């Protein structure tokens, strides 16, 4: 796909910071409490340190990259599912006891999987007065970094999308996909594959369902496609969105912020 090569996306994927692991890390007991009290708010309840402005991502192969970093308040905003301004007690109030209270933070590092391998990355360790442990949030500022999503441009995949790919040997891919159907019945979907030296592009051929609007029903399916040569280190792209399939479901933060 030409856009992948000419937009700078390929270089970002190869040489940039492309996280695969979860950007938020917490102990099991913290996750359990949050899932139990999922309607709780998140508020700043103590003084926070200033952001150092930048940090280093260091890969296990010895390479490194300087990245801009967010501050602890921005890290809390990234963890919270609510509007950004709600973390400030003078802008939004919660019933007594129904908010996780951030009382301190420290700048640290955590281990994170990326497309370039494991790396040690800057992070904020957030401490709360009413949680049984801290929450770590990767501090690299994806809004300030070059990302694959911005390089490729935003493309609406519509109702037809490759969702995940799993290698089954060197020349076979198990492909999972979603599509819309008007009558609620499965359709005879055909998987398309196009191979280039640097990428493998996957697409769907969905039978026509006539003109006009319909109350569509989401359907899922899977199939196996064969390759002419081993996959190797080639990137698997979704033909509709132009993005790596990895970004679409398995690692939604890989190509850029979920909100951009």
N, C-alpha and C positions, 0 to 999 in steps of 0.2 A: 504494500500500500504506500503510494507516493507521499501522502501526508506524514506518515510515520517517519520517513527518511528526511523530508525537507523542512519539517516544522521545528526540529531540535528535540523531538520526543525521544528518538532513539538514543541520542547522546545523554539526555537526562536519565533514561533508564539504565544506561551502561555506567555512567560516571557520577550520577547525582545521589541524593539521599531519597531512596524509595523504600519506605518501611513496609514490611509484610506482617510483622507481629502487631499485637494490640498496643496502641499508644498509651493506654491507661492500664496500670497494673495494681492489683490489690489482693490482700490475703483473702482466703476463702470465707473467713468469718465476717469480714467487712462486706464482701459481695452478698453474702447471705442476708445480712441486716438490711442492706440497701434494697435488695429485691423484695424483702418483706415490707419495707416502709417506702415504697417507690414513689409515693406522692409527696414525700418530704422535700423541702427546699434546701438550698445550699447558700450559706451566707458567710461573709467575712466578719469574724468576731474578734480580731486581734491584729496587732501591727504585723506587717509583712515586709520582708527584705526587698530591695530593689533588684531589678533584673541586671545581670552582668552585661547584657547586650549581645554577647556572642559566646559560642562554645565550640568544642571540637567533637566531631563524629570520627571515631577511630575503628577501622575494620581490622579483623584478625589477620589479614594479609599484610598489614603494616601501612596501608594507605590511610589518609586522613582528609577531612574536609571541614573547613570553618563554616559554621552556620549561625544565622541570627537566632536569638532565643526570645521567647515570651517571658513575661513576669509571672509571679505566683497567682495573681488575680486572674490573669488570662488562662492560666492552667485550671483554675477552679471553674471558670466559664466553660472550658472545654469538657470538663467532667459533668457539669450540671446539664440536665435536659431542658432547663427553663430559659426564658429570655435573659440575655447577658446582664441587663441592669438589675435583675432581681437578686444578684449576689450582694448588693449593697443595702444594708438595713435601713438607710435613710430614703431609699427609693421603693422598697417593697417590704411588707411585714407578713410574717407567718404566725399562725396560732402558736402559743407557748409550747416549746418542745418539739415542734414539727419542722425542724430545719437542722441540717448538719452544719456545725459551727467550725469554720476554719480558724484556728487559733495560732498557727505558725507554719512556716515552710522553710525548707533548706534546699539549696542548690546541690545536686548530686549527679550521679550517672547510673544508668541501668543498662542491662544487656538487651539487645533487640535484634530480631531477624530482619534482614533487608534482602533485596534481590541480589545484592553483591556479597551476601553472606552475613554472618553474625558480626555485630558491631557494639561498641560501647558508646552510648549516646548521652548527651546532657538531659537532665530531667529535674523536675521539682518533686520533692517529697512533701506532701501536704498532710498536716496533722490536725485532727479534729477532736474537740473535747468530748464528743458523744458518739464516737466510733471506736471499735476495739483495736484499730490499727491504722497505719497511714495509707495513703493512696499515692502512687507514683504516676506522674504524667510526663511524657516526653516533652522537652522544652523547645525543640527545634520548631521554628516558626514557619509552618507550611504556607502561610499567606505571603510571606516575604521571599520564599524560595521559588526557583523555577520548578514547575510541576508538569508532569505528562499531560494532565487534563487541560491545563491552560495552553500548552503547546499544540495539542491536537485540535482544541476548540470543542465547545460543548455540542454534542449531537444527541438528539432524542432517539433512543433506540426503538421507541414505539412499543407495540405489543409483542414483537418478535426479538428475542435476545438469547445469545449464548450466555449461560450462567456459570458454567464451570467446566474444567477440562482436567482429565486425569490420564497420565501416560500409562499405557498398558504395553510395556515393552518399548523397543526403540522406534517402531514404525506404526504403532496403533494408538489412537486417542479415544478414550471414552468421553463423550460430549453430552452435557446436560443442558437443556434449553427450555425456554418458556415461549408461549405464543397465545394469541387470543382466538377464540372460536365463537361463532354466533349462535350455534344450536346446542352448545354444551357437549358435543360429541368430539372425540379425538379426530384429528385430521391426519392425512398421509403426508407428513412433513419429511422433506429430503434435506439432508445435511450436505453443504457444499464445502469444499476445501481447496484452497489455492496455495501453492508452495512457492516461496521465493528463497534465495540464499540466506536471507536474514530473518524472515518471518514466515509464519503459517497463518493464513487468514481463514476463519471459519464463518459460514453464513447459513441461513435457513431459506429454503424454498417452501412457502406455505401456500396451499391451494387457494385460489380466489373464492371468496364467499359472497360475491355479488356486490352491487353498488349500494350506497346509502349506509346509514348508521344502524347499529344493532347493539343490543345489550350483551356485550361480550363477556365471555367467561374465560378466566385464565386457565391454561392447561400447561402441563409439563411433560417432558419426555426425555429420552436419552438414546444415543446410538453410538456406534463405533465407526471411526473413519480410519482408513489406511493412508500412510505416507509413502512417497516414492523413495525417500531416503530418511535416515534416522533424524529425529527431532533435534538432538544435540542441544545447543544453547540458543536456538531460534526462539523468538518471542511469538506467542500465540495471540493473535488479534481477533477481535469481534468485528466482522465486516460492517455492521450497522452503525456502531458507535465510533469505530476506529481506535478503541482503547484496548489495552491488553485484557484478556479474559480474567486474569488474576484480580484486576481491580473491581470487577463487577459484583462479586458476591463474597469471595473468600477473603480478600484483603482490601476492603473499600477505602482505606486510607492511603493505599500505595500510590495512586496517581494524583493525589492532592486531597485537600480537605473535603469532607463529605458535603460541606455546605457551599462549595464553589463548583 
